[in-house]
Amino acid sequence: MSEEYSKYGFSTRAVHSGVNKDSLYNSCTTPIYTSSTYYWNDLTTNSGYDYTRSANPTRKALEENIASLEGGVGAQATATGMAAITTVMHLFVPGDHIIAGNDIYGGTYRLFADVFTKMGLRFSFVDMGNADAVREAITPDTKCIWIETPSNPLLNVVDIEAVTAVARERRLLTIADNTFLSPYLQRPFEMGVDIIVHSTTKYLNGHSDVVGGCVVSKTKEHADKVAYIVNALGLGCSPFDAFLVLRGVKSLGPRMEAHQKGAMAVARMLDGHANVEKVYYPGLESHPDHELAKRQQKGFGGMVSFDIKGGRPAAEKLFARTKLFQLAESLGGIESLIEYPETMSHASMTAQARLAAGISEKTIRISVGIEDPQDLVADLKQALEG
Ligand SMILES: Cc1ncc(COP(=O)(O)O)c(C=O)c1O
């Protein structure tokens, strides 16, 4: 974390950390340094930058900012969230075994089960809500436990401290995907996690106009290894995208407050509605992980999922009638989105894997934006009742 701002609160760090890179003109926002290369002073010294694939001042500003928000020693900003996950998978070698939840993001599941399995890594997908199931899945080759919480789309909450305790017993690395809550609402390093990944496409950028990712490390050893991999594989994000994410991240705190206020209002309306079978929102007292979420999270977040009565035909009717919820994948932007995991966000999972995770043709996922909660509730209600 940058020493300069480490003593300040979260939103102060979000606004200031890493930002001031222009000592020539003192610009208040970070310039977009588009240069691919940097001239050297002589054969051994340069400004600290030589080639943008390795490092870039705009990207560095974003990396310092996110490292500060997560409480890490270093971060690498990548081209996408999948690039961040690809980066950390290169910490392992063929034969290594990794344990992950059975209801992780569909794209992560595909990357693990298809791409990295072909490259010799091995994976077990287990019920991460059950620390015994995690312990039982450990083999002599296990090197890592992958944590994604709350899960996507059913918002099951993984007990991070219970999983990192198992990992410590067996000297395993833990990596957490903190995309769904962002560092404003969840701080995995404080619960024993070693490395954090994000799709910055979501809440960190927050405006649905960038795809990006990042890897944050708790130790210098991991930070150095991750920086090496990002440079070697060429996975770093562009200076323009870094500028946009840095612009977005400055308002992360107030946005997360607005997202979760709307999400709670939407969840309460859906809960008990005649056309809704089940609501998945850890903020509801009826959610099985409500107490755990209250303990390990600083809030319940902006994602709400539910099962609609009547399955796909009822879902199609609902999507056609909403005016404020656009039918689109992704999440974490200021505008509300609604989607159908079976054919959209989780289409990359096999039907069997979806079934095992509890995703059905009734399941609908909502990313609640920052619009006025009463407008969102009224719009969704009229769409459900039409
Ligand atoms: C939890 C989670 N992790 C990772 C990703 C992948 O990020 P990206 O789409 O930026 O590659 C997503 C995308 O939806 C996600 O929801």
The ligand as an SDF file (V2000), in Angstrom:
LIG
                    3D

 16 16  0  0  0  0  0  0  0  0999 V2000
  -17.1240  -13.3490  -10.4690 C   0  0  0  0  0  0  0  0  0  0  0  0
  -16.5120  -13.1100  -11.8250 C   0  0  0  0  0  0  0  0  0  0  0  0
  -15.2020  -13.3420  -11.9980 N   0  0  0  0  0  0  0  0  0  0  0  0
  -14.5950  -13.1500  -13.1980 C   0  0  0  0  0  0  0  0  0  0  0  0
  -15.3220  -12.7270  -14.3040 C   0  0  0  0  0  0  0  0  0  0  0  0
  -14.6210  -12.5460  -15.6130 C   0  0  0  0  0  0  0  0  0  0  0  0
  -14.3750  -11.2050  -15.8800 O   0  0  0  0  0  0  0  0  0  0  0  0
  -14.2510  -10.5560  -17.3400 P   0  0  0  0  0  0  0  0  0  0  0  0
  -15.5680  -10.7090  -18.0100 O   0  0  0  0  0  0  0  0  0  0  0  0
  -13.8550   -9.1460  -17.0590 O   0  0  0  0  0  0  0  0  0  0  0  0
  -13.1870  -11.3110  -18.0690 O   0  0  0  0  0  0  0  0  0  0  0  0
  -16.6910  -12.4630  -14.1630 C   0  0  0  0  0  0  0  0  0  0  0  0
  -17.4670  -12.0160  -15.3340 C   0  0  0  0  0  0  0  0  0  0  0  0
  -18.6760  -11.9700  -15.3240 O   0  0  0  0  0  0  0  0  0  0  0  0
  -17.2960  -12.6760  -12.8990 C   0  0  0  0  0  0  0  0  0  0  0  0
  -18.6170  -12.4720  -12.7070 O   0  0  0  0  0  0  0  0  0  0  0  0
  1  2  1  0
  2  3  1  0
  2 15  2  0
  3  4  2  0
  4  5  1  0
  5  6  1  0
  5 12  2  0
  6  7  1  0
  7  8  1  0
  8  9  2  0
  8 10  1  0
  8 11  1  0
 12 13  1  0
 12 15  1  0
 13 14  2  0
 15 16  1  0
M  END
$$$$
